[in-house]
Amino acid sequence: MFDIEVPAPEGARSLMQIGQALGAAGVGLEGGGIWSSVAHYLIADPETATRALAAAGCGGAIVRPVLLAELDADVPGALARMMRSLVDAGVTLHAQYSDHDNRKVLVVDDVERAREALGAA
């Protein structure tokens, strides 16, 4: 899976355009959102997504592979412990959100190092 980061300077209008372009291209969104005028979504087909966005005038997309990690959200401090493992391994976190299966989507600079640090499968 991949994270696609797309500038969304006009909030809802930008998301409407992004959603229309990706929907028309058959690209599903598995999780994500918008923060500080930047949209992040979890996708399976980055090539189709970037072509569709460029054709719709929604350029500037950045695609990165992600690590999907389980987190016991009911346990206080679980997120902090997860992040401590990444920090200790020297992994840079670009973004974090949840997918539709309540897993953490970790957009990092080194997926393999992050996987090792978290003991993820």
C-alpha positions in Angstrom: 0.0 0.0 0.0 1.0 3.6 -0.5 0.3 7.0 0.9 -0.5 9.7 -1.6 0.1 13.3 -0.3 -1.7 15.9 -2.3 -1.9 19.7 -1.8 -5.4 20.7 -0.8 -5.2 24.5 -0.4 -9.0 25.0 -0.8 -10.2 22.5 1.8 -13.5 20.9 0.7 -13.2 22.2 -2.9 -9.8 20.6 -3.2 -11.0 17.3 -1.6 -14.0 17.3 -4.0 -11.6 17.6 -7.0 -9.3 14.9 -5.6 -12.2 12.6 -4.9 -13.7 13.1 -8.3 -10.4 12.5 -10.1 -9.5 9.4 -8.1 -13.1 8.0 -8.2 -13.4 8.4 -11.9 -10.0 6.5 -12.3 -11.3 3.7 -10.0 -8.9 4.4 -7.2 -10.3 3.6 -3.8 -9.3 5.4 -0.6 -8.5 3.1 2.4 -8.1 5.7 5.0 -6.7 9.2 5.4 -7.7 12.8 5.7 -6.7 16.4 5.4 -4.4 18.3 7.8 -3.1 21.9 7.3 -4.2 22.0 3.6 -2.5 18.7 2.8 -4.4 15.5 2.0 -3.0 12.1 2.8 -4.8 8.9 1.6 -3.9 5.2 1.6 -4.1 3.8 -1.9 -3.1 0.6 -3.7 -2.4 1.9 -7.2 -0.1 5.0 -7.1 0.5 5.1 -10.9 -3.2 5.4 -11.8 -3.7 7.9 -8.9 -0.9 10.2 -9.9 -2.0 10.2 -13.6 -5.6 10.9 -12.7 -4.7 13.7 -10.3 -2.3 15.3 -12.8 -4.9 15.1 -15.6 -7.4 16.8 -13.2 -5.0 19.7 -12.4 -4.4 18.4 -8.9 -0.6 18.2 -9.3 2.2 18.0 -6.8 1.3 14.6 -5.4 4.0 12.7 -3.5 3.7 8.9 -3.2 5.4 6.9 -0.5 5.2 3.2 0.5 3.8 2.8 4.0 3.9 0.4 6.9 0.6 -0.8 8.3 1.0 -1.6 12.0 -1.4 -2.9 14.6 -1.9 -0.8 17.7 -3.8 -1.8 20.8 -5.5 1.6 21.0 -7.3 0.6 24.3 -3.9 0.5 26.1 -2.8 3.8 27.4 0.6 4.8 26.1 0.6 2.3 23.2 1.1 5.0 20.6 4.0 6.5 22.6 5.7 3.2 22.9 5.3 2.7 19.1 6.8 6.1 18.4 9.7 5.4 20.8 10.6 2.4 18.8 10.7 4.4 15.6 12.7 7.2 17.3 15.2 4.7 18.8 15.6 3.2 15.3 16.3 6.6 13.7 13.1 6.4 11.5 11.7 9.6 10.3 7.9 9.8 10.5 6.3 11.9 7.7 2.6 11.2 8.6 0.5 8.9 10.6 -3.2 8.1 10.4 -5.6 5.0 10.6 -6.9 2.9 7.8 -10.4 1.4 7.7 -9.3 -1.6 9.7 -8.0 0.5 12.6 -4.4 -0.1 11.8 -1.9 2.7 12.0 -0.7 3.9 8.6 2.9 5.0 9.1 4.5 7.1 6.3 8.2 6.8 7.1 11.5 7.3 5.4 12.5 3.6 5.7 9.7 1.1 5.8 12.0 -1.9 6.4 13.8 -0.3 9.3 10.4 0.7 10.8 9.1 -2.8 10.3 12.1 -4.2 12.2 11.8 -1.6 14.9 8.2 -2.5 15.5 8.6 -6.2 15.0 5.9 -6.0 12.4 5.2 -8.9 10.0 
